[in-house]
Amino acid sequence: MPNAATAVNEVRQTDLDDKAYILDLSNWGLGTPATPTLVAVLQLSNNTDVKDTTTTGAASFSGTNLTTPRINNLTLGEQYLVRLTFVDSGNTWEANFIIDCRRD
């Protein structure tokens, strides 16, 4: 069971470009985080996991910066919950954020 108190809840506006997101987890008190895994990209309007059609590549770490796979093919007007897990000191953690697809 992931540590529940570790969720990153950020709304990010996007212009629907193909991009990777970087989460700065430096304030989480981590040692050497590893094994990042994209769990889901949930389209919130219908609670459907669309990670297989919206992502390419793999999640990775550089220090405590967690980079998502590249995310693309999102629908304007939708919101997506991105869920990632990783391991640090034998504990599984979860980081989440919301992508709010709208044009500025």
Phi and psi in degrees as a GROMACS rama.xvg file:
@    title "Ramachandran Plot"
@    xaxis  label "Phi"
@    yaxis  label "Psi"
@TYPE xy
-63.7826  154.146  PRO-2
-65.1485  115.445  ASN-3
-73.4616  -25.1997  ALA-4
-80.6717  10.5662  ALA-5
-107.396  11.1559  THR-6
-67.9619  133.915  ALA-7
-94.6439  118.845  VAL-8
-115.512  96.5459  ASN-9
-129.677  138.623  GLU-10
-98.5132  126.437  VAL-11
-118.506  128.605  ARG-12
-82.637  143.411  GLN-13
-137.297  150.893  THR-14
-98.0041  22.4941  ASP-15
72.2708  13.6151  LEU-16
-71.7129  160.084  ASP-17
-75.0213  112.391  ASP-18
-152.242  157.718  LYS-19
-101.472  148.099  ALA-20
-107.63  142.309  TYR-21
-112.739  123  ILE-22
-103.33  121.773  LEU-23
-85.9484  108.495  ASP-24
-104.709  21.5136  LEU-25
-62.8211  -25.7177  SER-26
-88.9622  9.43545  ASN-27
-87.8668  -5.70625  TRP-28
69.2887  36.2347  GLY-29
-84.0636  156.788  LEU-30
-89.6977  -93.8159  GLY-31
-124.761  86.5912  THR-32
-66.4858  147.125  PRO-33
-151.491  175.496  ALA-34
54.6461  52.9474  THR-35
-70.8186  138.329  PRO-36
-135.191  129.537  THR-37
-77.6973  116.737  LEU-38
-84.7015  -47.0057  VAL-39
-162.948  154.571  ALA-40
-123.389  98.7968  VAL-41
-92.9864  123.156  LEU-42
-77.5598  113.894  GLN-43
-70.519  -24.22  LEU-44
-65.7397  -26.1763  SER-45
-135.169  7.97996  ASN-46
55.5741  39.7127  ASN-47
-103.418  134.003  THR-48
-80.3421  116.573  ASP-49
-113.02  19.3997  VAL-50
-61.0781  -32.6227  LYS-51
-68.1715  -24.5473  ASP-52
-107.765  -0.957057  THR-53
-124.269  1.81312  THR-54
-132.059  149.79  THR-55
-136.92  145.891  THR-56
87.5107  -162.276  GLY-57
-134.888  157.036  ALA-58
-72.3485  153.496  ALA-59
-151.833  164.452  SER-60
-117.079  145.084  PHE-61
-131.126  100.316  SER-62
65.6119  -121.037  GLY-63
-106.656  15.0073  THR-64
-91.5719  117.927  ASN-65
-96.8922  120.499  LEU-66
-106.096  130.963  THR-67
-77.0901  164.852  THR-68
-61.2926  166.636  PRO-69
-67.2312  135.153  ARG-70
-116.497  130.61  ILE-71
-150.707  -176.961  ASN-72
58.2117  32.9866  ASN-73
-84.7929  157.736  LEU-74
-101.213  128.686  THR-75
-57.327  133.257  LEU-76
93.6096  -8.99506  GLY-77
-97.649  161.058  GLU-78
-119.403  144.302  GLN-79
-129.625  131.412  TYR-80
-94.6616  118.778  LEU-81
-100.565  124.178  VAL-82
-118.668  126.131  ARG-83
-128.709  147.907  LEU-84
-122.312  159.523  THR-85
-157.93  168.308  PHE-86
-115.1  137.929  VAL-87
-143.947  123.761  ASP-88
53.1108  39.1512  SER-89
81.0179  -2.69605  GLY-90
-104.187  142.314  ASN-91
-92.4293  130.022  THR-92
-115.62  159.135  TRP-93
-131.089  134.516  GLU-94
-120.318  132.123  ALA-95
-129.835  148.137  ASN-96
-153.946  162.244  PHE-97
-110.179  133.199  ILE-98
-100.864  121.079  ILE-99
-102.521  106.432  ASP-100
-86.5477  98.9809  CYS-101
-150.79  156.424  ARG-102
-91.7292  139.058  ARG-103
